[in-house]
Amino acid sequence: MIATPAWPPQSTPRLFIDSPLAPGALRIDGPQGHYLAAVMRLKIGDPVKLFDDISGEWLGVASAVGRRDVMLDVTERLRAREAVPDLWLCAAPLKKGRIDWMVEKACELGVACVVPVVTRRAVVDRPKSERLRAHMIEAAEQCGRTAIPGLAETVKLPALLRDWPAGRTLFFADETGGVPGFAAMREGSATAAILIGPEGGFDDEERAAIRAHPDAVGISLGPRILRADTAAAAAVSLWMAAQGDW
């Protein structure tokens, strides 16, 4: 017997819609409309997957296709918004390209929120939040995620420590040594954050202030020196594995 093709097919275009989705007509214009009409060459009757970071993923079917816009009939919800592990990534801003990669991987790995943290050796004082969010949206679209990490306002390290929520474990990658990462995270709280320093690392005064915080736990990410963006991805992966998410 011939198998029934999957519907919608795996090749279906997938877009984030920055407004709540519900059954009914939806017009897609601007860059997204151009992408569907001119790049994907959508035809009437073709499916599009949509998600809104609120209600989950929906199926839209093209009812009209213009040169730069598309009308969709949103017909059904395919799945609810995924559960997101309660992990923040607090990281010093990096150079363009490096920080873009880091937030993409944070989204792919399931981080709940990204917090840019300015430290003394940080080479960037204030990253462009619109660009970072765009990179996370693109990662979510490509990886099938129905949730996008929150992006907090940039904060200086002293303010982060001063206003830290009690009970949220703050794992920080300490290049001078600490508890092996997986062991620490396996014993740590399921409500946690990971703090990654800049390319030049924390200075001595910053490291002392972090270590003095009651919720801070210094961790080691192994015997090799990692770049800041690699350390972020490695630490998040360790936490996810320790909490059973992998």
N, C-alpha and C positions, 0 to 999 in steps of 0.2 A: 504494500500500500504506500502511495506517495504521501510523504509527510506534509502537513499544512504549514506553509511558511509562517514564521513568527510575525506578529503584528503588534505594534509597529516594528519594522525591521531594525537590526542593530545599527544600520547606516543612517538612521533618521537624524536630521539636524536637531541640535539641542541648544536652547537659549535660556538665559536668565531674564526674567521680566521683573522690573523694579516696581511692582504694584501687585496687590493681591489678585490671585487668579480665581476664576469661577466659570461655570458653564456659560457659553454665550459667544457673541462675536468679539473679535479682538483684531485691531489693526496694528500691524508691525511696519514702522517706517524708519527713516534715518539709516544709520549704518547697518542695523540689524535687518531692515527691509531690503537694503541693497545686497546684503550677504545672502538672504534667502532667494531673492529674485534673480540677481545677476551672477552670483558665485555658485550657489547650489542649484540654480535653474529650476526652482520649485514649480510644479504644475498643479492645476486644480485637482484636488483629491489626494495630494501627497500629504503625509503626516509630518508634524513637527512636535518634538518634545519640549515642554516649557516647565520652568520651575521658578518659584518666587521667594525662596528662603523663609516661607511662612507656612504654607499649607502642603507643600510637597511638589510632586511632579504631575503634570497634566498632559493630555493628548490634544493637540490642535490639528485640524484638517484644513488645508487650503481651499478657500471658496472663491477667491479672486486673486489674480496675480498681476500687478502693474510693473512698471519699469524699475521703481525703487520702493515699492510698498507691497504688502501682502495682507489680505484679509483671511483670518483663521476662524473656524468654528471650534471653540474649546468644548470638547464633548464629554470627557471623563477624567477623573483623577486616577492616575496609574499607581501611585504610591504616596504614602504620607511622608512628611519631612523626617529625615533620619534622626535618631538619637545621637547626640554629640557628647563625647567624653569631656569632663569639666577640667580641661587643661588650657592654661594660658601660655603663650610664648612671649616672654619679655626679652627683647633683644635690642642691642645697640644698633642704630642705623648704620648701614654699610654703603659703599659706593654703588651707584646705579649699575644694575646688572646683577651684582651679588645679592643685594637686598630683594630685587625682583624674584630671583631664583628662590631665595629663602621663604618668601611669603607664598609662592606657588607650592612649595613642598609642605609648608605648614597647612595649607588648605587640603592638599592631597592626603596628608597623614591624619587629618581629623581634628586639628587644634580648634578650640572654641573661640579663642580671641588672641589677636596679636597686639602687643603693647610695645611701641617704640620707646626705648629708654636711652636718654642722652647721658653719656659718661664723659669723663675728662679726656679720654683718648679717642673718643668717637670722631670720625672724619666728617660726619654729616650731622648738622644740628637738628634739622627738621625735614624728614622725608616727605615727598609729595604723596599725600594720602589718596588722591584720586587715581594716580598711577598704580599704587600698591593694590587698591581695591580692584582695579581693572584686571590686574594679573591674577588675583584670587578668583574673580568671576570666571575668567577664561579657564583656569585650572578646574573649577567646579563643573563648567560646561563639558569639558573634555573627559573628565573622570567619572561622570555620572553622579556627582554629589548633589544632594538636595538641600544642603546647608552650606553657608559661606561663613568663614570666621568673621567675628566682629573685629573692627579696627579701632583701637582706642586712641585718644589724643596722645601726642608725644609728651613724655614726662621726664623730668630730670631724676637721676638715681636717688638723691636724698628725699625728694618728695614721694617717690615710689615706696621707699622703705618706711617713711613716716606714716603714710596713709594705707599701709598694707592691711588687707582684711584678716583679722585674727582667725587662725585655724586653717588657712590655706598654705600648705607646704611650699616653700620657695627653694627649689633645687637650683643651685648655681654651679656652673661649670668653672671649677677652680683649677687653673693650670699649675698651681703649687701642690696639688694633691687633695684627695678627699676620699669619701667612701666610694667603692666601685659603683658605677651608675646603676646597673641593673639591680644589685642587691639593695641599694638605698631606695630605689623606686618601688621595689616589690614590698618593702616594709612601710613605705610612705602612704600618705593620704590619697584617696581617689579624687580629692579636691586639691589641685596642685597647680604650680606654675614652674616654668623653667626660665632661668635668667642666663643669657649669653652675653658676654662682654664684646667690646669692639675688636678690631683686628690687632690692636696693640695690647689687648687684655686690660683688666682692671688695675688701677694703681694700688699701692699698698694701703693707702687710707680708705679707698673704696672697699677693698677686700676686707679690711678690718670692720668697717661699718656693716657690711653684709653678714659677716660671720657673727657679729654681735646681735643680729636680729633673732628673736626667739623662734621664728618659723623657718629660718634658713638652714639648709643642709648642703654643705659643699660636696660635690661629686667629682669623680675622676671619669674621663671618657676613654681611658686606656693609655697605653704607653706611647702612642704617636701624637705628634702635634697636629691639630686640626685647624683649618681655617674656620672663621666664625660661622659662616653659612653652613659648612659641613658639620660643625659641632651642633648647630641647632637641629638639623635633620637627624643626626645620630641620637641626640638626647631625647627628642620627641619619640623616635622609634623605640628606644629603650623603655620609656614610660608606657607607651601603648602596649608593648609586649608584656611588661611586668603587670599591667592591669588586666591582661587577658583580652585586649582589643585585637591582637594579632593571633 
